[in-house]
Amino acid sequence: MAPALSRTLGASSVAALRPSPSRGLPRGALVPQGRRCARGVRWDAGRGERVVGARCVSAVAEKAAAEEEEAAGEKFEYQAEVSRLMDLIVHSLYSHKEVFLRELVSNASDALDKLRFLSVTDPSMLAGGSEMEIRIKPDPEAGTITITDTGIGMTKDELKDCLGTIAQSGTSKFLKALKENKELGADNGLIGQFGVGFYSAFLVAEKIVVSTKSPKVDKQYVWEAEADSSSYVIKEETDPEKMLTRGTQITLFLREDDKYEFADPMRIQGLVKNYSQFVSFPIFTWQEKSRTVEVEEEESKEGEEAIEGEKEKKKKTITEKYWDWELANETKPIWMRNPKEVEKTEYNEFYKKAFNEFLDPLAHAHFTTEGEVEFRSVLYIPGMAPLSNEEIMNPKTKNIRLYVKRVFISDDFDGELFPRYLSFVKGVVDSNDLPLNVSREILQESRIVRIMRKRLVRKTFDMIQDIADKDEKEDYKKFWESFGKFMKLGCIEDSGNQKRLAPLLRFHSSKNEKDLISLDQYVENMPESQKALYYIATDSLQSAKTAPFLEKLVQKDIEVLYLIEPIDEVAIQNLQTYKEKKFVDISKEDLELGDEDEDKEKESKQEYTLLCDWIKQQLGDKVAKVQISKRLSSSPCVLVSGKFGWSANMERLMKAQTLGDTSSLEFMRGRRIFEINPDHPIVKDLSAACKNEPESTEAKRAVELLYETALISSGYTPESPAELGGKIYEMMTIALGGRWGRSDSEDAEATTSETNVEMDSSEATTTEVVEPSEVRTESDPWRD
């Protein structure tokens, strides 16, 4: 920038500028009115010194403008390498090549929707009488796919605007125009929104030819482009045989690698049924068919000359193959209809067709949600559990099919719409508000998705509760046999819905060994004095019924829940309470039944304190303590676990874990408490032995055997089963010795035989062993 000029002109210069009287010029002739010139030069005339001062401010103004522009920065337009951008769109947005057909059919559906909408105000748009439909014709020999629709078509300018401009959606522009025109409103049936779906055709095509005819103009235009090119060609169609009445025809010239797969008519029909089965316009595919026809066969009579006109005519049946159009989307979107107008048989038929099932569902729910999120859905409870174990508890079961405006988007979810424990629910969800990524394959996490998930889960619970409330209990019995484990898993994984899950649980109990009861039924049967819900966890119904922990509770008519499946105990522990009543494990210490006689307990405790201390001394660290039991009536003893550790059942399950941590077993294993029944004869005998002969070997062995027997009856696993077996045999020998009159001579014979066996065994140890290699026969050819 030039420096600003600011100086006063000298006398000589002023003289040249001063007006001369002889020239007759007025004094102000050289000075413009307002004392300012047009180029920003200010003129000042000094009255006293008759000197005219000139100050130039133009450079100052330029400098200020330049500094302001520099501070604001220069603006530039984004540039893009078109070929690279196209490569990204084609190969990076989509995970599967097959989605190209979904995108092109969706575009065709939008074109038909636009035509239908505009024809309401302008019937001339439908001139030509063509049906509104989509036709797809694969050609395996030529390696092409032709997709034709009778929609709105495009003019030359629209071709450049829609296909020549990447990421510009014609549908979005159409919707915007409709919204601006308040009289027409917006059509929510239109699918497109991103403006890149058309280019997905380059996933399988090396060249695309688009021929289109708009009812707005008389000319038909052709758009051509190749996959690796950054340019395209538009020309006018002149071939009369290729003229269209109305609409668009897209021809894909498939790549060599994709010809075999996507030029197959059956493959195309399968893709249409999967992705576009519920598009509102008929979709026809070109298919090979067969039919049976009768033809006449001429034969001459044997032994006679055939006379013309007197030939015997026979008919035979042959199978004839031919090609014809076949409707691919005959199943209607049942969720778009009013639930009051749909019969149960229609729901069942839709379920079987959509999910390839052969049994009727146990229940269905058809609903529409409006408000923050608008979507329609039909959900089903299957008639049976999955046959494959891999599908159980698998969040990616492909049971929920997501549609956007009746176009299939995905069925591959990882818990976005349903939690894992409800993965068995099958159904359809159709929404216009889903936040999808550009490829329409990934459901992005957002507040909308969380709201949808919450409402879908709530409707599912309502559907299951309806089955449970039916008078016909057989349906819920089928449901529980198939999906009961899922409900228990929900109690563990979904704390927010435990209040809905708990009433759905079913268990066997001490008063209902054959039939399952709900927690509500258990609470109704409880006496007023009972303050808790009692349960016992075992590995089978039989072991639960015979467990010693039950004795006193059964005697007092207190019902106990049997938890016989591995997941049951964990589920109940996560529930903790039901209707403000706690769950209590009767196999753990400090069991309170509510009607104890404190005086009697205190007396028994004082009487057997010495026995408890003596037994604890014999067992050492195997038990934490020995005490009088409140839960036994017929068994001599029982081994209970501590309040905060694992129960015997849980310890057994954790040991069986393939990837279980053995170091944590000792840490998490509950302390074991040995409880004795003071009313049992064995305990009374041991009490006498403790007082009269505390060092008795037999008494000590009895305590050991009593403890190890209690291990088994309480659900624990003895450390050495063989050693326990030996102790039992020894006790049996003592108990049975001579009871049935066995003579002393038999004992002597038994002793002698044992001695002989011992001698034989000692001789056997001194016998010389000859290795096989040293034994040689007379005929051995290798003998020296």
LUMFISE-789431 format. One record per residue (C-alpha): residue number from 0; y, x, z. Coordinates in steps of 0.2 Angstrom, whole numbers. Last residue first. Example, Ala and Ser with C-alpha at 12.3 -4.5 7.8 and 13.67 -1.06 7.14 Angstrom:
REC, filo, Y, X, Z
REC, 1, -5, 68, 36
REC, 0, -22, 62, 39
***
This chain:
REC, filo, Y, X, Z
REC, 783, -589, 110, 84
REC, 782, -588, 91, 82
REC, 781, -576, 85, 69
REC, 780, -590, 76, 60
REC, 779, -594, 66, 76
REC, 778, -612, 60, 73
REC, 777, -617, 65, 90
REC, 776, -603, 56, 98
REC, 775, -588, 63, 106
REC, 774, -578, 58, 122
REC, 773, -565, 70, 126
REC, 772, -551, 60, 116
REC, 771, -555, 45, 126
REC, 770, -549, 54, 142
REC, 769, -563, 54, 156
REC, 768, -557, 49, 173
REC, 767, -567, 56, 187
REC, 766, -570, 43, 201
REC, 765, -561, 48, 217
REC, 764, -549, 32, 217
REC, 763, -564, 21, 214
REC, 762, -572, 27, 230
REC, 761, -557, 21, 240
REC, 760, -557, 4, 231
REC, 759, -575, 2, 235
REC, 758, -572, 6, 253
REC, 757, -558, -6, 255
REC, 756, -568, -20, 246
REC, 755, -582, -16, 258
REC, 754, -571, -18, 273
REC, 753, -564, -35, 267
REC, 752, -582, -40, 265
REC, 751, -586, -35, 282
REC, 750, -571, -45, 290
REC, 749, -575, -60, 280
REC, 748, -593, -59, 286
REC, 747, -587, -57, 304
REC, 746, -576, -72, 302
REC, 745, -590, -82, 295
REC, 744, -601, -77, 310
REC, 743, -587, -83, 322
REC, 742, -589, -101, 316
REC, 741, -576, -112, 308
REC, 740, -575, -128, 317
REC, 739, -561, -138, 309
REC, 738, -547, -131, 319
REC, 737, -553, -113, 320
REC, 736, -537, -106, 314
REC, 735, -526, -119, 306
REC, 734, -509, -116, 315
REC, 733, -511, -97, 316
REC, 732, -516, -96, 298
REC, 731, -502, -108, 293
REC, 730, -489, -97, 302
REC, 729, -496, -82, 292
REC, 728, -495, -92, 276
REC, 727, -477, -97, 279
REC, 726, -472, -79, 283
REC, 725, -480, -73, 267
REC, 724, -471, -86, 257
REC, 723, -454, -81, 265
REC, 722, -457, -63, 260
REC, 721, -461, -69, 242
REC, 720, -445, -79, 241
REC, 719, -435, -64, 246
REC, 718, -416, -67, 246
REC, 717, -418, -86, 249
REC, 716, -409, -98, 238
REC, 715, -397, -110, 246
REC, 714, -398, -129, 244
REC, 713, -399, -134, 262
REC, 712, -418, -137, 262
REC, 711, -421, -120, 255
REC, 710, -409, -110, 267
REC, 709, -416, -121, 282
REC, 708, -433, -114, 278
REC, 707, -426, -97, 279
REC, 706, -418, -101, 296
REC, 705, -434, -109, 304
REC, 704, -445, -95, 298
REC, 703, -433, -82, 306
REC, 702, -432, -93, 322
REC, 701, -451, -94, 322
REC, 700, -453, -76, 321
REC, 699, -442, -73, 336
REC, 698, -453, -86, 346
REC, 697, -469, -77, 341
REC, 696, -462, -61, 346
REC, 695, -457, -67, 363
REC, 694, -443, -57, 370
REC, 693, -434, -73, 377
REC, 692, -449, -79, 387
REC, 691, -444, -92, 399
REC, 690, -426, -98, 395
REC, 689, -427, -94, 376
REC, 688, -444, -100, 375
REC, 687, -439, -117, 383
REC, 686, -425, -119, 370
REC, 685, -437, -114, 356
REC, 684, -448, -128, 362
REC, 683, -434, -140, 362
REC, 682, -428, -135, 345
REC, 681, -446, -138, 338
REC, 680, -447, -155, 346
REC, 679, -431, -161, 338
REC, 678, -418, -170, 349
REC, 677, -406, -154, 350
REC, 676, -404, -154, 331
REC, 675, -398, -137, 326
REC, 674, -384, -131, 315
REC, 673, -383, -114, 308
REC, 672, -366, -110, 300
REC, 671, -365, -100, 284
REC, 670, -348, -92, 279
REC, 669, -343, -97, 262
REC, 668, -346, -86, 247
REC, 667, -330, -82, 239
REC, 666, -329, -64, 244
REC, 665, -347, -60, 242
REC, 664, -348, -69, 225
REC, 663, -332, -60, 219
REC, 662, -341, -44, 216
REC, 661, -354, -52, 206
REC, 660, -341, -57, 193
REC, 659, -349, -71, 182
REC, 658, -350, -68, 163
REC, 657, -366, -77, 161
REC, 656, -363, -89, 175
REC, 655, -379, -93, 185
REC, 654, -373, -85, 201
REC, 653, -357, -96, 200
REC, 652, -368, -112, 199
REC, 651, -379, -108, 214
REC, 650, -364, -104, 224
REC, 649, -356, -120, 219
REC, 648, -372, -130, 225
REC, 647, -372, -121, 242
REC, 646, -354, -124, 245
REC, 645, -341, -111, 241
REC, 644, -329, -106, 255
REC, 643, -315, -115, 264
REC, 642, -324, -127, 276
REC, 641, -338, -115, 279
REC, 640, -355, -119, 273
REC, 639, -369, -128, 282
REC, 638, -387, -123, 286
REC, 637, -398, -136, 293
REC, 636, -409, -138, 308
REC, 635, -424, -148, 316
REC, 634, -423, -162, 303
REC, 633, -425, -180, 309
REC, 632, -407, -185, 315
REC, 631, -395, -172, 309
REC, 630, -377, -174, 305
REC, 629, -368, -170, 322
REC, 628, -377, -153, 323
REC, 627, -376, -142, 339
REC, 626, -370, -124, 335
REC, 625, -375, -107, 329
REC, 624, -362, -95, 322
REC, 623, -357, -85, 307
REC, 622, -375, -84, 300
REC, 621, -384, -69, 292
REC, 620, -374, -57, 302
REC, 619, -387, -57, 317
REC, 618, -401, -69, 315
REC, 617, -409, -65, 332
REC, 616, -393, -64, 342
REC, 615, -387, -80, 334
REC, 614, -403, -88, 340
REC, 613, -400, -82, 358
REC, 612, -382, -88, 358
REC, 611, -387, -105, 352
REC, 610, -401, -106, 364
REC, 609, -389, -102, 379
REC, 608, -376, -115, 374
REC, 607, -390, -128, 373
REC, 606, -386, -137, 389
REC, 605, -368, -135, 388
REC, 604, -366, -141, 370
REC, 603, -378, -156, 374
REC, 602, -367, -162, 388
REC, 601, -351, -160, 378
REC, 600, -358, -170, 364
REC, 599, -364, -183, 376
REC, 598, -347, -185, 384
REC, 597, -338, -185, 367
REC, 596, -349, -199, 359
REC, 595, -345, -198, 341
REC, 594, -339, -213, 331
REC, 593, -327, -206, 318
REC, 592, -339, -197, 306
REC, 591, -331, -180, 307
REC, 590, -339, -166, 298
REC, 589, -332, -150, 305
REC, 588, -343, -139, 293
REC, 587, -348, -142, 275
REC, 586, -363, -151, 267
REC, 585, -354, -168, 270
REC, 584, -341, -164, 257
REC, 583, -326, -175, 261
REC, 582, -315, -183, 248
REC, 581, -298, -189, 256
REC, 580, -292, -207, 256
REC, 579, -274, -211, 250
REC, 578, -281, -222, 236
REC, 577, -291, -207, 230
REC, 576, -289, -190, 237
REC, 575, -293, -171, 232
REC, 574, -294, -175, 213
REC, 573, -296, -157, 209
REC, 572, -311, -155, 222
REC, 571, -319, -171, 214
REC, 570, -318, -163, 197
REC, 569, -325, -146, 203
REC, 568, -340, -155, 212
REC, 567, -344, -165, 196
REC, 566, -344, -152, 183
REC, 565, -362, -146, 187
REC, 564, -369, -163, 187
REC, 563, -378, -171, 202
REC, 562, -363, -177, 212
REC, 561, -371, -190, 223
REC, 560, -358, -201, 232
REC, 559, -362, -205, 251
REC, 558, -362, -223, 258
REC, 557, -361, -224, 277
REC, 556, -374, -236, 285
REC, 555, -374, -226, 301
REC, 554, -392, -220, 299
REC, 553, -388, -216, 281
REC, 552, -374, -205, 288
REC, 551, -385, -197, 301
REC, 550, -398, -192, 289
REC, 549, -388, -187, 274
REC, 548, -385, -168, 277
REC, 547, -404, -166, 277
REC, 546, -405, -168, 258
REC, 545, -419, -180, 252
REC, 544, -408, -191, 241
REC, 543, -398, -177, 234
REC, 542, -413, -167, 230
REC, 541, -420, -182, 220
REC, 540, -404, -185, 211
REC, 539, -403, -167, 204
REC, 538, -394, -151, 206
REC, 537, -384, -155, 222
REC, 536, -366, -160, 227
REC, 535, -364, -171, 242
REC, 534, -350, -184, 244
REC, 533, -341, -194, 257
REC, 532, -325, -203, 254
REC, 531, -314, -203, 270
REC, 530, -307, -214, 284
REC, 529, -322, -226, 288
REC, 528, -318, -237, 302
REC, 527, -313, -252, 290
REC, 526, -330, -251, 283
REC, 525, -331, -245, 265
REC, 524, -339, -256, 251
REC, 523, -322, -259, 243
REC, 522, -318, -240, 243
REC, 521, -335, -237, 234
REC, 520, -332, -251, 221
REC, 519, -315, -243, 217
REC, 518, -323, -226, 215
REC, 517, -334, -233, 202
REC, 516, -353, -236, 204
REC, 515, -368, -230, 193
REC, 514, -384, -239, 195
REC, 513, -401, -233, 200
REC, 512, -397, -224, 216
REC, 511, -384, -236, 222
REC, 510, -383, -236, 241
REC, 509, -385, -217, 243
REC, 508, -373, -215, 228
REC, 507, -374, -213, 209
REC, 506, -357, -209, 201
REC, 505, -344, -216, 189
REC, 504, -326, -210, 185
REC, 503, -314, -222, 175
REC, 502, -304, -226, 191
REC, 501, -300, -207, 193
REC, 500, -294, -204, 175
REC, 499, -278, -215, 176
REC, 498, -272, -208, 192
REC, 497, -278, -190, 187
REC, 496, -266, -191, 172
REC, 495, -253, -178, 177
REC, 494, -267, -166, 184
REC, 493, -274, -164, 167
REC, 492, -287, -150, 166
REC, 491, -298, -153, 181
REC, 490, -298, -172, 181
REC, 489, -299, -172, 162
REC, 488, -315, -162, 163
REC, 487, -322, -177, 172
REC, 486, -317, -188, 159
REC, 485, -325, -177, 145
REC, 484, -341, -176, 155
REC, 483, -342, -195, 155
REC, 482, -341, -196, 136
REC, 481, -359, -201, 129
REC, 480, -367, -208, 144
REC, 479, -351, -215, 150
REC, 478, -347, -224, 134
REC, 477, -364, -231, 133
REC, 476, -363, -238, 151
REC, 475, -345, -244, 146
REC, 474, -353, -255, 132
REC, 473, -367, -261, 143
REC, 472, -355, -268, 156
REC, 471, -352, -284, 147
REC, 470, -339, -292, 158
REC, 469, -327, -280, 150
REC, 468, -315, -270, 162
REC, 467, -323, -253, 158
REC, 466, -320, -256, 139
REC, 465, -302, -261, 142
REC, 464, -300, -245, 153
REC, 463, -306, -235, 138
REC, 462, -293, -243, 127
REC, 461, -279, -241, 140
REC, 460, -283, -223, 142
REC, 459, -282, -220, 123
REC, 458, -265, -229, 123
REC, 457, -258, -217, 136
REC, 456, -265, -202, 127
REC, 455, -256, -207, 111
REC, 454, -240, -211, 120
REC, 453, -240, -194, 129
REC, 452, -244, -185, 113
REC, 451, -231, -193, 103
REC, 450, -218, -189, 116
REC, 449, -223, -171, 116
REC, 448, -223, -170, 97
REC, 447, -205, -177, 97
REC, 446, -199, -164, 110
REC, 445, -205, -150, 99
REC, 444, -220, -139, 94
REC, 443, -221, -138, 75
REC, 442, -235, -147, 67
REC, 441, -242, -135, 54
REC, 440, -248, -139, 36
REC, 439, -233, -148, 29
REC, 438, -230, -131, 19
REC, 437, -212, -132, 24
REC, 436, -215, -134, 42
REC, 435, -217, -151, 50
REC, 434, -206, -159, 63
REC, 433, -214, -177, 62
REC, 432, -202, -191, 60
REC, 431, -210, -201, 46
REC, 430, -226, -205, 55
REC, 429, -244, -209, 52
REC, 428, -257, -205, 65
REC, 427, -275, -209, 61
REC, 426, -290, -210, 72
REC, 425, -305, -202, 81
REC, 424, -306, -199, 100
REC, 423, -319, -185, 105
REC, 422, -305, -172, 108
REC, 421, -300, -182, 123
REC, 420, -305, -168, 135
REC, 419, -296, -155, 124
REC, 418, -279, -164, 125
REC, 417, -273, -174, 110
REC, 416, -258, -172, 99
REC, 415, -255, -153, 100
REC, 414, -272, -148, 107
REC, 413, -277, -136, 93
REC, 412, -275, -147, 78
REC, 411, -283, -145, 61
REC, 410, -283, -163, 54
REC, 409, -268, -160, 42
REC, 408, -255, -168, 30
REC, 407, -263, -183, 22
REC, 406, -250, -193, 13
REC, 405, -247, -211, 20
REC, 404, -229, -208, 23
REC, 403, -234, -193, 34
REC, 402, -252, -193, 38
REC, 401, -261, -184, 52
REC, 400, -280, -186, 54
REC, 399, -287, -185, 71
REC, 398, -305, -181, 73
REC, 397, -304, -163, 65
REC, 396, -314, -157, 80
REC, 395, -302, -143, 84
REC, 394, -300, -146, 102
REC, 393, -319, -142, 105
REC, 392, -325, -150, 121
REC, 391, -341, -155, 113
REC, 390, -341, -151, 94
REC, 389, -352, -135, 97
REC, 388, -365, -145, 105
REC, 387, -369, -154, 89
REC, 386, -374, -172, 89
REC, 385, -357, -178, 94
REC, 384, -357, -192, 106
REC, 383, -360, -210, 101
REC, 382, -351, -226, 96
REC, 381, -335, -217, 93
REC, 380, -319, -223, 103
REC, 379, -306, -227, 89
REC, 378, -287, -225, 87
REC, 377, -276, -233, 74
REC, 376, -258, -227, 73
REC, 375, -241, -230, 67
REC, 374, -226, -219, 71
REC, 373, -208, -220, 76
REC, 372, -201, -208, 88
REC, 371, -185, -211, 99
REC, 370, -188, -229, 98
REC, 369, -203, -237, 90
REC, 368, -222, -236, 92
REC, 367, -234, -246, 82
REC, 366, -252, -250, 88
REC, 365, -270, -252, 83
REC, 364, -282, -248, 96
REC, 363, -301, -247, 93
REC, 362, -317, -249, 104
REC, 361, -335, -245, 104
REC, 360, -335, -239, 86
REC, 359, -348, -246, 74
REC, 358, -362, -234, 70
REC, 357, -364, -225, 53
REC, 356, -349, -214, 53
REC, 355, -341, -205, 38
REC, 354, -324, -203, 46
REC, 353, -313, -213, 34
REC, 352, -327, -225, 27
REC, 351, -335, -229, 44
REC, 350, -318, -232, 53
REC, 349, -312, -243, 39
REC, 348, -327, -254, 40
REC, 347, -325, -255, 58
REC, 346, -307, -260, 57
REC, 345, -311, -273, 44
REC, 344, -325, -280, 54
REC, 343, -313, -282, 69
REC, 342, -301, -293, 58
REC, 341, -284, -287, 53
REC, 340, -269, -300, 52
REC, 339, -264, -299, 70
REC, 338, -263, -280, 69
REC, 337, -250, -281, 55
REC, 336, -254, -269, 41
REC, 335, -248, -251, 39
REC, 334, -263, -245, 50
REC, 333, -275, -252, 37
REC, 332, -270, -240, 24
REC, 331, -280, -247, 9
REC, 330, -296, -239, 3
REC, 329, -297, -240, -16
REC, 328, -289, -223, -18
REC, 327, -300, -215, -32
REC, 326, -300, -228, -45
REC, 325, -311, -222, -60
REC, 324, -305, -219, -78
REC, 323, -319, -217, -91
REC, 322, -331, -204, -98
REC, 321, -349, -208, -105
REC, 320, -367, -205, -101
REC, 319, -381, -217, -108
REC, 318, -397, -220, -99
REC, 317, -410, -227, -110
REC, 316, -420, -244, -110
REC, 315, -432, -248, -124
REC, 314, -433, -262, -136
REC, 313, -446, -265, -150
REC, 312, -444, -271, -168
REC, 311, -459, -273, -179
REC, 310, -455, -270, -197
REC, 309, -456, -285, -209
REC, 308, -440, -282, -219
REC, 307, -447, -269, -230
REC, 306, -466, -270, -230
REC, 305, -474, -257, -220
REC, 304, -491, -253, -227
REC, 303, -505, -257, -215
REC, 302, -516, -246, -205
REC, 301, -504, -244, -190
REC, 300, -489, -256, -190
REC, 299, -473, -247, -192
REC, 298, -461, -244, -178
REC, 297, -442, -248, -176
REC, 296, -434, -245, -159
REC, 295, -420, -256, -153
REC, 294, -408, -250, -139
REC, 293, -406, -256, -121
REC, 292, -392, -249, -111
REC, 291, -391, -241, -93
REC, 290, -375, -234, -88
REC, 289, -368, -217, -83
REC, 288, -351, -210, -78
REC, 287, -341, -194, -81
REC, 286, -324, -196, -72
REC, 285, -306, -195, -77
REC, 284, -296, -199, -61
REC, 283, -286, -215, -57
REC, 282, -273, -216, -43
REC, 281, -266, -233, -39
REC, 280, -249, -233, -30
REC, 279, -247, -235, -11
REC, 278, -254, -218, -7
REC, 277, -268, -220, 5
REC, 276, -281, -209, -2
REC, 275, -269, -195, -6
REC, 274, -276, -180, 3
REC, 273, -294, -182, 6
REC, 272, -298, -195, -8
REC, 271, -287, -186, -20
REC, 270, -296, -169, -16
REC, 269, -313, -176, -18
REC, 268, -308, -184, -35
REC, 267, -302, -167, -41
REC, 266, -318, -158, -35
REC, 265, -328, -171, -44
REC, 264, -319, -169, -60
REC, 263, -321, -150, -60
REC, 262, -306, -141, -67
REC, 261, -301, -136, -50
REC, 260, -316, -125, -46
REC, 259, -322, -117, -62
REC, 258, -304, -115, -68
REC, 257, -298, -106, -53
REC, 256, -302, -88, -56
REC, 255, -296, -89, -74
REC, 254, -280, -96, -69
REC, 253, -277, -115, -74
REC, 252, -265, -121, -87
REC, 251, -257, -136, -78
REC, 250, -251, -150, -88
REC, 249, -238, -162, -80
REC, 248, -234, -179, -88
REC, 247, -219, -188, -82
REC, 246, -213, -206, -83
REC, 245, -209, -219, -97
REC, 244, -216, -224, -114
REC, 243, -222, -206, -117
REC, 242, -222, -197, -134
REC, 241, -236, -184, -136
REC, 240, -242, -191, -153
REC, 239, -225, -192, -160
REC, 238, -222, -173, -158
REC, 237, -203, -170, -157
REC, 236, -201, -167, -138
REC, 235, -184, -159, -135
REC, 234, -184, -142, -127
REC, 233, -182, -134, -110
REC, 232, -188, -116, -107
REC, 231, -190, -107, -90
REC, 230, -185, -91, -82
REC, 229, -190, -79, -68
REC, 228, -208, -76, -76
REC, 227, -224, -72, -66
REC, 226, -231, -90, -66
REC, 225, -225, -96, -83
REC, 224, -213, -110, -86
REC, 223, -211, -125, -98
REC, 222, -200, -140, -98
REC, 221, -202, -153, -111
REC, 220, -189, -167, -115
REC, 219, -190, -185, -121
REC, 218, -175, -193, -129
REC, 217, -169, -211, -128
REC, 216, -160, -209, -111
REC, 215, -159, -219, -95
REC, 214, -178, -224, -96
REC, 213, -182, -206, -92
REC, 212, -195, -197, -102
REC, 211, -204, -182, -96
REC, 210, -216, -168, -102
REC, 209, -219, -154, -90
REC, 208, -229, -139, -95
REC, 207, -235, -127, -82
REC, 206, -242, -109, -85
REC, 205, -253, -97, -74
REC, 204, -259, -112, -64
REC, 203, -269, -111, -47
REC, 202, -256, -107, -34
REC, 201, -242, -110, -47
REC, 200, -244, -128, -44
REC, 199, -236, -125, -27
REC, 198, -220, -124, -36
REC, 197, -219, -143, -36
REC, 196, -219, -144, -17
REC, 195, -203, -133, -16
REC, 194, -189, -146, -14
REC, 193, -190, -148, 5
REC, 192, -189, -167, 7
REC, 191, -202, -176, -3
REC, 190, -211, -192, 3
REC, 189, -201, -208, -1
REC, 188, -207, -223, 8
REC, 187, -192, -224, 19
REC, 186, -181, -231, 6
REC, 185, -163, -231, 11
REC, 184, -150, -244, 11
REC, 183, -144, -253, -5
REC, 182, -128, -261, 1
REC, 181, -123, -246, 11
REC, 180, -122, -235, -4
REC, 179, -120, -218, 5
REC, 178, -138, -220, 12
REC, 177, -145, -223, -6
REC, 176, -136, -207, -12
REC, 175, -143, -197, 2
REC, 174, -160, -204, -2
REC, 173, -159, -199, -20
REC, 172, -153, -181, -15
REC, 171, -168, -179, -4
REC, 170, -180, -185, -17
REC, 169, -173, -173, -30
REC, 168, -176, -159, -17
REC, 167, -167, -143, -21
REC, 166, -178, -128, -14
REC, 165, -177, -119, -31
REC, 164, -166, -126, -45
REC, 163, -173, -126, -62
REC, 162, -186, -140, -57
REC, 161, -174, -152, -50
REC, 160, -156, -148, -57
REC, 159, -162, -142, -74
REC, 158, -174, -156, -76
REC, 157, -161, -168, -70
REC, 156, -149, -162, -83
REC, 155, -162, -164, -97
REC, 154, -166, -182, -91
REC, 153, -181, -185, -79
REC, 152, -195, -198, -77
REC, 151, -193, -214, -66
REC, 150, -212, -217, -64
REC, 149, -226, -220, -76
REC, 148, -236, -205, -69
REC, 147, -247, -192, -78
REC, 146, -256, -177, -70
REC, 145, -265, -166, -83
REC, 144, -277, -153, -77
REC, 143, -282, -138, -88
REC, 142, -296, -126, -91
REC, 141, -299, -131, -109
REC, 140, -318, -134, -107
REC, 139, -316, -141, -89
REC, 138, -303, -154, -94
REC, 137, -296, -162, -78
REC, 136, -287, -179, -80
REC, 135, -276, -186, -66
REC, 134, -268, -203, -69
REC, 133, -255, -211, -58
REC, 132, -249, -229, -58
REC, 131, -235, -241, -61
REC, 130, -241, -251, -76
REC, 129, -232, -249, -92
REC, 128, -222, -264, -99
REC, 127, -211, -254, -110
REC, 126, -195, -258, -101
REC, 125, -196, -256, -82
REC, 124, -179, -249, -80
REC, 123, -172, -264, -89
REC, 122, -174, -273, -73
REC, 121, -159, -265, -65
REC, 120, -155, -271, -47
REC, 119, -173, -272, -42
REC, 118, -178, -259, -55
REC, 117, -170, -245, -45
REC, 116, -182, -247, -31
REC, 115, -197, -248, -41
REC, 114, -192, -233, -51
REC, 113, -188, -223, -36
REC, 112, -205, -227, -28
REC, 111, -214, -222, -45
REC, 110, -205, -205, -45
REC, 109, -209, -203, -26
REC, 108, -228, -207, -30
REC, 107, -228, -194, -44
REC, 106, -220, -181, -32
REC, 105, -233, -185, -19
REC, 104, -247, -183, -32
REC, 103, -239, -166, -36
REC, 102, -239, -160, -18
REC, 101, -257, -166, -14
REC, 100, -263, -158, -30
REC, 99, -255, -141, -25
REC, 98, -263, -143, -8
REC, 97, -280, -136, -15
REC, 96, -274, -118, -14
REC, 95, -275, -117, 5
REC, 94, -263, -108, 17
REC, 93, -247, -112, 9
REC, 92, -230, -105, 11
REC, 91, -233, -87, 8
REC, 90, -241, -86, -9
REC, 89, -231, -99, -20
REC, 88, -214, -99, -11
REC, 87, -215, -80, -8
REC, 86, -219, -76, -26
REC, 85, -205, -88, -32
REC, 84, -193, -79, -21
REC, 83, -198, -62, -28
REC, 82, -196, -69, -46
REC, 81, -179, -76, -42
REC, 80, -172, -61, -34
REC, 79, -159, -69, -24
REC, 78, -140, -66, -21
REC, 77, -130, -74, -7
REC, 76, -111, -76, -12
REC, 75, -98, -65, -4
REC, 74, -83, -67, 7
REC, 73, -72, -53, 12
REC, 72, -67, -50, 30
REC, 71, -54, -60, 41
REC, 70, -46, -44, 47
REC, 69, -45, -37, 30
REC, 68, -37, -52, 23
REC, 67, -24, -52, 37
REC, 66, -20, -34, 35
REC, 65, -18, -37, 16
REC, 64, -6, -52, 19
REC, 63, 5, -42, 31
REC, 62, 6, -28, 19
REC, 61, 11, -39, 5
REC, 60, 25, -47, 15
REC, 59, 32, -30, 20
REC, 58, 31, -24, 2
REC, 57, 42, -40, -3
REC, 56, 55, -36, 11
REC, 55, 68, -27, 1
REC, 54, 85, -26, 10
REC, 53, 101, -26, 0
REC, 52, 118, -22, 8
REC, 51, 134, -27, -2
REC, 50, 149, -16, 4
REC, 49, 166, -24, 6
REC, 48, 168, -15, 22
REC, 47, 174, -30, 32
REC, 46, 165, -44, 23
REC, 45, 148, -36, 22
REC, 44, 138, -44, 9
REC, 43, 119, -46, 13
REC, 42, 106, -48, -1
REC, 41, 88, -52, 3
REC, 40, 75, -47, -9
REC, 39, 60, -59, -9
REC, 38, 57, -60, -27
REC, 37, 68, -75, -31
REC, 36, 84, -68, -23
REC, 35, 91, -73, -6
REC, 34, 109, -76, 0
REC, 33, 107, -95, 0
REC, 32, 115, -95, -18
REC, 31, 111, -80, -28
REC, 30, 122, -65, -26
REC, 29, 128, -57, -43
REC, 28, 139, -71, -47
REC, 27, 146, -73, -29
REC, 26, 163, -64, -33
REC, 25, 166, -74, -49
REC, 24, 166, -64, -65
REC, 23, 182, -62, -75
REC, 22, 177, -46, -82
REC, 21, 194, -38, -77
REC, 20, 190, -43, -59
REC, 19, 175, -32, -59
REC, 18, 160, -38, -48
REC, 17, 153, -24, -37
REC, 16, 136, -19, -42
REC, 15, 141, -3, -50
REC, 14, 153, 1, -35
REC, 13, 139, -3, -23
REC, 12, 128, 11, -31
REC, 11, 142, 23, -29
REC, 10, 146, 18, -11
REC, 9, 127, 20, -6
REC, 8, 114, 6, -4
REC, 7, 108, 2, 13
REC, 6, 89, 5, 16
REC, 5, 73, -4, 20
REC, 4, 58, -1, 8
REC, 3, 41, -4, 15
REC, 2, 29, 9, 11
REC, 1, 18, 6, -4
REC, 0, 0, 0, 0
***
